[in-house]
């Protein structure tokens, strides 16, 4: 399972970098989304993926049952998803405004805005 996550995150990172190197703002934003998904997958794969118990201390117990799930990667991924959604919405507004001003989403033409 870890090999599958490693290969999939590698493909997502490669696709994200490839899209970021394009000249279109939409492709750059899609590349950033792929990079954020790849980073989330790497964080998720740091957690054990086998059958584990919930990280709750039962009544009368002194410690967690072993093996237990680590809640920290899940909390980090949830935070990263919320932040990436906010950035994606912000980038969409910027792209819409740039397209309205220039008529295109190419990076080379953004510096040629007529005043």
C-alpha positions as CSV (number, residue, x, y, z in Angstrom):
1,X,0.0,0.0,0.0
2,X,2.9,2.4,0.8
3,X,4.4,1.7,-2.6
4,X,1.1,2.6,-4.3
5,X,0.9,5.9,-2.3
6,X,4.6,6.6,-3.2
7,X,4.0,6.1,-6.9
8,X,0.8,8.0,-6.9
9,X,2.3,11.0,-5.0
10,X,5.2,11.0,-7.4
11,X,2.9,11.1,-10.4
12,X,0.9,13.9,-8.8
13,X,4.1,15.9,-8.0
14,X,5.4,15.4,-11.6
15,X,2.1,16.5,-13.1
16,X,1.9,19.5,-10.7
17,X,5.4,20.6,-11.6
18,X,4.7,20.1,-15.3
19,X,1.5,22.2,-15.1
20,X,3.3,25.0,-13.1
21,X,5.9,25.3,-15.9
22,X,3.2,26.1,-18.5
23,X,2.4,29.7,-19.5
24,X,-1.3,29.7,-18.6
25,X,-2.6,30.9,-15.3
26,X,-5.3,28.2,-15.2
27,X,-2.7,25.5,-15.7
28,X,-0.5,27.0,-12.9
29,X,-3.4,26.9,-10.5
30,X,-4.2,23.3,-11.5
31,X,-0.6,22.5,-10.9
32,X,-0.7,24.0,-7.5
33,X,-3.8,21.9,-6.7
34,X,-2.0,18.8,-7.8
35,X,1.0,19.6,-5.6
36,X,-1.3,20.2,-2.6
37,X,-3.0,16.8,-3.2
38,X,0.4,15.1,-3.5
39,X,1.6,16.7,-0.3
40,X,-1.6,15.5,1.5
41,X,-1.0,12.0,0.2
42,X,2.5,12.0,1.5
43,X,1.3,13.1,4.9
44,X,-1.5,10.5,4.8
45,X,1.0,7.8,3.9
46,X,3.1,8.6,7.0
47,X,0.2,7.2,9.1
48,X,-0.1,3.4,9.3
49,X,-2.7,2.1,6.8
50,X,-3.4,-1.3,8.5
51,X,-6.2,-2.2,10.8
52,X,-5.7,-0.2,14.0
53,X,-7.8,0.8,16.9
54,X,-9.2,4.2,17.5
55,X,-7.0,6.6,19.5
56,X,-9.3,6.7,22.5
57,X,-8.3,5.6,26.0
58,X,-11.0,3.2,27.3
59,X,-12.6,3.4,30.8
60,X,-10.2,1.9,33.3
61,X,-7.3,1.7,30.9
62,X,-4.0,3.5,31.6
63,X,-2.9,3.9,27.9
64,X,-4.0,3.5,24.4
65,X,-4.5,0.1,22.9
66,X,-1.7,-0.9,20.6
67,X,-1.7,-0.5,17.6
68,X,-3.6,2.8,17.5
69,X,-4.2,5.3,14.7
70,X,-2.3,8.6,14.9
71,X,-4.7,11.5,14.7
72,X,-2.0,14.1,13.9
73,X,-1.7,13.3,10.1
74,X,-5.5,13.4,9.7
75,X,-5.6,16.8,11.5
76,X,-2.8,18.2,9.3
77,X,-4.5,17.0,6.1
78,X,-7.8,18.5,7.1
79,X,-6.1,21.8,7.8
80,X,-4.2,21.6,4.5
81,X,-7.5,20.9,2.6
82,X,-9.2,24.0,4.1
83,X,-6.2,26.2,3.3
84,X,-5.8,24.9,-0.2
85,X,-9.5,25.5,-0.9
86,X,-9.3,29.1,0.3
87,X,-6.2,29.6,-1.9
88,X,-7.9,28.0,-4.9
89,X,-10.9,30.3,-4.5
90,X,-8.6,33.3,-4.2
91,X,-6.6,32.3,-7.3
92,X,-9.9,31.8,-9.3
93,X,-10.8,35.4,-8.5
94,X,-7.4,36.7,-9.5
95,X,-7.5,34.7,-12.8
96,X,-11.0,36.1,-13.5
97,X,-9.8,39.6,-12.9
98,X,-6.7,39.1,-15.0
99,X,-8.7,37.7,-17.9
100,X,-11.2,40.6,-17.7
101,X,-8.3,43.1,-17.9
102,X,-6.2,41.5,-20.6
103,X,-8.6,39.1,-22.4
104,X,-6.2,36.2,-22.0
105,X,-4.7,34.1,-19.3
106,X,-1.2,33.9,-20.7
107,X,1.5,35.1,-18.3
108,X,3.5,36.9,-21.0
109,X,0.6,39.3,-21.8
110,X,-0.1,40.2,-18.2
111,X,2.6,42.9,-18.2
112,X,1.1,44.5,-21.3
113,X,-2.0,45.9,-19.7
114,X,-3.1,49.2,-21.3
115,X,-3.8,52.0,-18.8
